[in-house]
């Protein structure tokens, strides 16, 4: 079936077969292109920048970037699912020599149950202050608080001064909580996460299946790691709201001592 799809043009060689795709629903290329546009329009991504994709999966975000990054621009991605990294190394890297993929052998109950490392102790395999742009799509929506806190510290470590991070969440605020309580949410966040006030999960047995965090808690994490949020937060449709940009909530932030000025410049560039 996979060969037939390639020959008939139903699937190109940079789209993995459906049986290999573990990164969620929706059209692989359409979602990649959607976020490529967000990276450019919201994150002001430039072709010559060095970017890091944390939780790169099977290359859904990488593929749309292959024809964009040039003139010194480069892409690094890592993920805990070995087969996804192997596919990217085989299919994407030979066509885009500035694209590199690594397997992070981190334990995860569902995706990597034999993983060697705990997320809370994992150091990103990159030098300090080496990236202009770091993004995480649908990563912190599956990560426990202590692990997320550590990842924030690593994001800060690898970002250049004035670098940006683009991250998606399920954020709990007055609007989203009201919609959840009214039964409008597409995700049934009906359980509380033991030991953490305010967090909601959909599966009490596997908390990482989907986690929603209080917006104020997330803002405090950004402040803790000297990451200045670039308003507005782009809220998503996940909770049933009528006005939204994407499915998850999108937060863009800038790192460094000059982040306030960088935020003003970014907001001017996007017309905020």
N, C-alpha and C positions, 0 to 999 in steps of 0.2 A: 504493500500500500504506500509506503514512504517513497519508494522509487517511482511509482506511478504519479504521485503528487508532484514530484520534481519534474518529471518528463512532461506532464500536462500543464505545468505552470501554476498549479494550485498552491505550491509552497516553493519558495526560493531556497538557495543553499545556505543562506544566513538565518533561516528560520528553523528551529529544531522541530523534529517530528512531535506530534501531540503527546505521544506516550512518554517522551522525555521531559516535557514541560511541567515543572513543579512549582512555578512561580505565581500560581493563581489563575483566575478566570480572565475572560476578555481576549481580544485579538492581540497576539504577540507584537506584531509590527505597529498596530494602531496605538497601543499603549506606549510603546517605545517612542514613537513620533510625538505623541502628546507631551511626554515629559521632556523630550528634546526641545520642544518649543518653550516649555516652562523654564528650562535651564537658560535659554537665551533671553527670554523676555523678562523673567522675574530675577533670575540669578546673574544676568548680564555675562554669561559665559562667552569667552572669546576663543577663536580657533587656535591661538598660540599658548593656551594655558595648560597647566598640568592638573589633572583631575583624578580623584579617587572615588571609586564606587564601592561603598561598604555594603556587603551583602549583594553581590552582583548577579547571583543566581545563575542563569544560563544565558546571560548576555542580552536580556531584553532591552536594557538601556544602552548598552554598548553599541549594538548594531547601528542605531541611528546616528551615532557619533563618529563612525568610521570615516565618513566622507567629509566631516567638518573639521576635525582636529588636524592642524598642519603647522608648518613654520615653527617647529619646536614644541607644539602642543603634544600632549601624551596622555594616555589613560592607563590607570592601574585599577584592578578590581580583585576582590577576594571574596570567597564564600565558603560555607561549611559543607556544601554538598559536592563531593568529589566528581561525580559524573557530569555535573554542570560545568565545572572548571575544565575538565578534560575535553568536553565538546567545544568550549570557547577556544581553548588552546589549539585544537585541531582545525576549527572552521574559521575563526575570526583572526587570530594572530598572524597566520601566514599571509592574509590579505591586507592586514593593517599592522605593519611592523612596529608601530609605536603603541600598540595595545598589548598589555601583559596581564595575565591572570594567575592567581595563586589560590591553592587550597589551604584554608585555615581549619585545622583539625580540632574544632571546638565542639564540645559535647552539646547535643540537643536531643531531647527525648524523641522527637518525631523525625528529624532530618539527619542526625548524625549520632545515634545512640552509643557508638563505640569511640566517640571523640576523646582525644588525649587531654585537652585543655578545658578549663572553665572560662567562660566568657569574662568573668570578673577579673581574671588574671592575664588575659591575652593582650600582648603588646602588638599593635599593628606593625607589620614588617617593613617599615619605611622610616627614613631619616626625619629628624625634627624639621619643621617649617619647610616642607618640600612640596606642598600643594597649594594651588590658587583656589581650588574649588573641590569641596568634599560633599558627596550626596549620599543619603540613605533613604531609599523608598521602601516602605512597608517592612522596616526592620524594627524600629522601636515600638511598633504595634504588636510585636511578638517577643518583647524582651522584658525581663524582670527588672525592678528598680535598681538594685545594686549593680547589675550588669550594665544597664543603661548609663548609670553615673560614671562607671569606668570608661565606657565608650566615649562619653563626652570629654573625659580627660585626654583620651587618645586623639580625638578630633582636634582639640585645642593644640596638642603637641605637634601634629603633622601639618597644621595650617600655617601658611605664611602670614606675616603681619598684613592685615587688610584683606586676607582671604575670606571666602564666603562658604557657608555650609547651608545646604538645602535638605530639609528633613521632613518626613511626613509622620503624622500622629493621628490618634483618636483623642481629641481634646475634650475634656469635660468642663463645661461652663453652664451658666444658667439656661441658655438656649438648648444645648444638646441634652442636658439632664432632663429638661422638661419634655423633650421629644421622646427620649428613652422611656420615661415614666408614662407617657401617653401611648406607648406601643408603636411609635412611628419608625423606630430605628430598624435598619436592615440587619443589624447585629444585636442579638439578644444578650446584652450585658446585664445579667441577672444575679451575678455573684460578686461578693467583695473579696479582694485579695487579702488573705490573712496576714496580719502584721503591718499592713500599710493602709493608713486612713485615706479614704477617698478614691482609691483605685478600683476599677471595675473590670471583671473578666467574664468571658462567656462560658468557660469550661472549668469547673472546680477541680477536675482531675488533671487537666493539662492547662495551667494558667497561661502559658505562652501561646496558646491557640489564638487569642486576641486579647489585648490589654488596652484599656482606656485610662488616661492619666488626667488628673485635674490640671487645667490650664495654668493655674498659678504655680503649681509645683514645677511644671516644665519651665516656666519663666524664671523661677528661682535657680534652676539648674543652669540655664543660659548665663544668668548673672554670675553664678559661682565660677564659671569657667571663662569669664571675660568675653562672652559672645553677645554682641549687641543685636537684638532682634530688629529687623527692618520691617516696620509696619507697612501695610496691614497684614495680619495673618489671613491666609486664604483658606476659608473654611470649606469643608467638603460635604458631600451629600449623604455620607454613611449613616447619619442619625435621622435622616428624613427631612432635613431642611430644604426649603424650596429654592433658595438662592445659594449657589455654590460654584466653585471652579472645577474641582475634580472630585474623586471619591473620598480620599482621606484629606485631612487638614495639612496645609503646607506652611512651613515656617522657614524663612530665610534669615540668616544672621551673618554678621561680619565679626572677625576676630581682630583684637589688638588694641593698642593704646590710642590709635587714631580712628577707632571704629565709629565714633559719633560722626566725624567728618565723612567717613566712607559711607555710612548709612544715608547721610544727607545727599551725597553724590549719587548713590544708587536710586534713591527716591526721586531725585530730579530727573535721572535718566529714564525712569519708567513712568514719569508723569504723576507721581503721588504728591 
